Structures are given as C-alpha cells and as structure tokens.
Amino acid sequence: MIEIDAVTVSFGGVTALNTLTVQLDAPVVGIIGPNGAGKTTFLNVLSGFVRPNSGRIHAFGRELTGMQPHQRAQWGLRRSFQKEQAVDELTVEDNVRVVLDSLPLSRDVVEDALTGALEFTGISALRRRSVAGLNAFERRMTELARCVAGSPKLILLDEPGAGFSQSEVATLRSVINGIAETIGARTFLIDHDVDLIQATCQRTMVLDFGSLVTYGETASVLADPKVRAVYLGMEET
Amino acid sequence: MMASDPPVVSTPALALWRSRSIGLLLLVAALALLPPLLLASLWLKVLTGVAIYTLTAAAIALLYRRLGLVSLAHVALMGAGGWVGLRLAYGLGTPFEVNMLAGGIAAAGLGMVFAYPALRMRGLYLALVTLMIAGAFAIIVNVLQFPNGGGGWSGFAVKSAGYMPRPAIASNDVGYYAYCVVVTALGMALIHWHEIGKAGRAWALIRRSEAAAMSSGVDVPFYKVWAFALSGFLAGIAGVLLAGNLQMLDARSFPAAESVMIFALTIVGGAWNPVGALIAAALYRLVPALLNDFGVNGDAAYIIFGAALIHALATAPRGIAGQLEDLASRLFGRSNGGNTR
C-alpha cells in the first residue's frame, strides 16, 4: 500500500500537484491525464527528485518523504524515464549491475539477480553486448531490466510504450503483467496508450491540473464521464 | 547483427585479456628499459618528464571521460603533491615511496575539496573555479616556495639548495626513468581497475544522467568526490615524481597556464584511450625540447598546440589516439564493434 497524503508541489506560481491524497493498492496502477496534469511530477515526487512543499508519502509502512533519491532506490524504488537512460558505453549486463552495486548482496546473489532480470525482460541473449549497438526497444528493455533487478518494492514507469510498434508493445505488456507475480513489486504506469493501461492496470488514477479526478477500477474509470471530459476538454455540466 | 557470439566468448575472452595484460606488461618493460640504451642523458630526463606527465594527463582524462568534468588545476595539484613530498623528504627523511604516497594523499584531499564545487557545477563554471584554484596555488607557492632543505615550517632557505633524494632502488637517471614508467603504469592500472568495477559503472551512469544514476541507487556526490580524489591522488604522485626527477621544484614552474596547457593537450591526445595520455605528455614535454634542439624558441610550441586543439575539437573529438585507433582498425580490417566511444 502506497499512501499519498496531501502532497502539494508548486513551481513558482504553477501548482503542479494540489493537495493530492490517494491510497494506491493495486499490483499495477495506471496514471493518466492530459499533458501537464502532473503525472511526471508525481513520479518525480515519489522518486525524490522533487521535494513536495507539503504532504507525506508512505510506502509499505515506511515514510519516504525525507529520503534522498539514491536511498529510495536502495530501499526498493525503481523508475524508468520518458527518454530511456541506458548507458551506451556499458554492456547490457553492466547497465543492470549498477543497481545491484549499491545493495548489500553477495556475489552469487548478484549474478542470480542479473540473470533473473535479463531473463524476465527477454534480453539474456544481449547480456554481453554493448548498449551502443542496440535498437530502441532493446534499450528500453535494458532499462526495464535495471528496474526489476534486486527485488524492488515499487517500480515507476514513465511512458515506457511510447514510440514502439504493436508487437513490441505486446511484449512490453506481458513483461509489465509479470512484474507483480515474478518480481513481487508494485508498478505505477504512466502512458497515453489507453489499450496498454487497460491491459495491465487493475486500477487507474486520473490527474488533471495537479488534482486527483478519480481513482478506481480501470474499466469504470475509463467509462467515467468526468474522465472523458478531462480527456476531451469538455466542461462538466 | 551478429548475435551468435555471446555464449562462446567467455573463455577465449579471458585468454585474450590475459594475453593482453602480458602484452601490456611487455610494453611497459620495453618503455622502461629500451630508451636508456639509445638516448643521451638530457633526452632521458625529458622522457622521464613524459612518463610523469602521462600520469597527470591520465588523471585529467579520467575526470573528463567519466564525468565530463574539466579540471584546469592539475599542475597545481602536482605542485601540492610535490610540496608535501619534498617537505617530508627534508623534514623527516622518510623513504621516497612514503613521500610519494603522502604527496598523493595530500593532493587527493585537495581534489576532494575541489569536488565540492563540482557537485553543483559543470562545464565552464567548474573550469573557472579550478582555474582560480590553480591561480591561487601559484601565488601561495611563490610566497612559500618549495622546501629545499631549509629550516622552519616551509623548509625553504635561500642559500641551502639541497637535493631531494631519489628512491634507493633508482638513484641514477636510467633507474629513475624506469621507476617513473613503472609508477605511471601502476597509476594507469589503478584507473583501469576503477573503470571496470563498481566505480566505473557508477561514473558511466552519472555521465549519462544524474537522475538515472540516482534512481539506480548511485550515491552521486560520493562517486564524484571519489573521482576527484583518485584523479588528485595520481596528480600528487606525479608531482612527487617530478620533484624526484629534478631533485627540487621551482615555484615559478607551476603557473595556472600550465594546467590549462596540459588539459588542452589531454584533449588533443585523446581522453578516451590510455595512449592519448602518453601522446599528450609527449607533446607537452617533447615538442618544446625538440623545437629548442632545432634552434626555435620552445614557446612556439604553444602556437602549435593551439592549432592542434582547434583541430581536435573540430574534427577529432577522440583526439589523436582516437584517430590512430581508427587508422589501425582500417589497416587491419578489424572492426571494434563501436564499443570505444
């Protein structure tokens, strides 16, 4: 259970998140909303890049609010970025190994975790390849392998499916669907692809202008007239 | 592409690595032992300087390549290491190796102090800060002077011109040259050892994006400070080696401009390849000496270096070493798989 308690973030005069209070409890939670709704700001608050002006975040009974980003990662928080951040000059394996370096694990456990993460994301064959020679999807999967390595507790994915073909998104979908069972972590997924959200997220929250519009079962959220209004930009009556 | 190689590479790759390290050992031995047979002692001193500045250039290249940080203070760091080494040599009479380590550690400490601005700044602003530190060092050392066997805290006396003792195993010029080559090789091995390990992976992520590094659990300030400490340590060692080469140091030979020059030459030589550091040091020490030998003022080298820097920035971002690498792979038809960038 991840509890967001009255989190407010403002940049200058812009309120990016407005006293956001929500308890997120599904294995995979979708986060949707129009551009500028505060979705990425929400992930940045969770990963510690943005300090909220007020409010608290608890995850599985642990208060995250005061922790540094790298401490949150060591605690078990992982994230991917809108623009993937795989490192060209390292091998696929070393790109994943970075995240295990900061954890107090024995050599054998590290090797097992590496193998497990690469198998889970389907890139074992690329293990010793340099990332510089990979295509966009393989790079995205490398980043995803970094997210799932080392028994994470919560994984934040920021538009992982953007720009990929249907078959690639299908692979991505099955990987995301496997996270809860195989990795044992919760996932928060931002994406504009409503099909991907529908196929992976049990529950979905909708943000607009930094405020929570609604949170609930994905199917009913997507059918909600308020949500349709937010997406189509219509005034509620 | 060729995806069929991963399962088979493990043992041959290990063998290759072993043969490569043996090859490197032979190369170091050849560099250490051959030149004295061929050269007069004046040139041997110049070559000793090349070996020493190779270590400095490698230390600068480490910061530039791994973290994208520009340090214009490395000659000042050498001076600081040299000062501490000389002070210990005259004050306590400790063995050369102890002085060298102490000089390295002192410069590493200074490097860590530099790292504080680096935690928030990059690019031009950091370069300016390091340049000012180099300038401050030049002024301070002109007041203090380098210890030369005098009394008091600074160990400087106008009349007593003592000579710093060299290591017991390498007291003559030939032995000292070989000693410097070996220490430089060990220093570069230390860099390599860091780069293939945990620190290297953390630095690679930091260079890619600090946000990605942090969210992968990398303690970004710690690894930045570590890089500066390692780089400063090696520069400090090089400083003590330099003090041993001349058996004294002159306060006037550490102006900030020298730090700028060695940085520029590190880029010209190539920061992405260990050979680049050697090329940088060779340009820095050999070109002025050669020009003098031809009867041209050695300062003319600065004009050549300026042109070389423009050339490197415009057409060869990986420096001369990168161009040589391309040439070699073209000649021997060996593709390096795009993994050296």
Boltz contact constraints between the chains, C-beta under 6 A:
constraints:
  - contact:
      token1: [A, 47]
      token2: [B, 215]
      max_distance: 6.0
  - contact:
      token1: [A, 69]
      token2: [B, 214]
      max_distance: 6.0
  - contact:
      token1: [A, 69]
      token2: [B, 215]
      max_distance: 6.0
  - contact:
      token1: [A, 70]
      token2: [B, 214]
      max_distance: 6.0
  - contact:
      token1: [A, 70]
      token2: [B, 217]
      max_distance: 6.0
  - contact:
      token1: [A, 70]
      token2: [B, 218]
      max_distance: 6.0
  - contact:
      token1: [A, 70]
      token2: [B, 219]
      max_distance: 6.0
  - contact:
      token1: [A, 73]
      token2: [B, 215]
      max_distance: 6.0
  - contact:
      token1: [A, 73]
      token2: [B, 216]
      max_distance: 6.0
  - contact:
      token1: [A, 73]
      token2: [B, 217]
      max_distance: 6.0
  - contact:
      token1: [A, 74]
      token2: [B, 217]
      max_distance: 6.0
  - contact:
      token1: [A, 79]
      token2: [B, 215]
      max_distance: 6.0
  - contact:
      token1: [A, 85]
      token2: [B, 208]
      max_distance: 6.0
  - contact:
      token1: [A, 85]
      token2: [B, 209]
      max_distance: 6.0
  - contact:
      token1: [A, 85]
      token2: [B, 212]
      max_distance: 6.0
  - contact:
      token1: [A, 87]
      token2: [B, 204]
      max_distance: 6.0
  - contact:
      token1: [A, 87]
      token2: [B, 205]
      max_distance: 6.0
  - contact:
      token1: [A, 87]
      token2: [B, 208]
      max_distance: 6.0
  - contact:
      token1: [A, 89]
      token2: [B, 204]
      max_distance: 6.0
  - contact:
      token1: [A, 89]
      token2: [B, 341]
      max_distance: 6.0
  - contact:
      token1: [A, 90]
      token2: [B, 204]
      max_distance: 6.0
  - contact:
      token1: [A, 94]
      token2: [B, 201]
      max_distance: 6.0
  - contact:
      token1: [A, 98]
      token2: [B, 201]
      max_distance: 6.0
  - contact:
      token1: [A, 98]
      token2: [B, 205]
      max_distance: 6.0
  - contact:
      token1: [A, 98]
      token2: [B, 216]
      max_distance: 6.0
  - contact:
      token1: [A, 99]
      token2: [B, 216]
      max_distance: 6.0
  - contact:
      token1: [A, 99]
      token2: [B, 217]
      max_distance: 6.0
  - contact:
      token1: [A, 101]
      token2: [B, 198]
      max_distance: 6.0
  - contact:
      token1: [A, 102]
      token2: [B, 217]
      max_distance: 6.0
  - contact:
      token1: [A, 125]
      token2: [B, 3]
      max_distance: 6.0
  - contact:
      token1: [A, 128]
      token2: [B, 6]
      max_distance: 6.0
  - contact:
      token1: [A, 130]
      token2: [B, 339]
      max_distance: 6.0
  - contact:
      token1: [A, 132]
      token2: [B, 338]
      max_distance: 6.0
  - contact:
      token1: [A, 133]
      token2: [B, 338]
      max_distance: 6.0
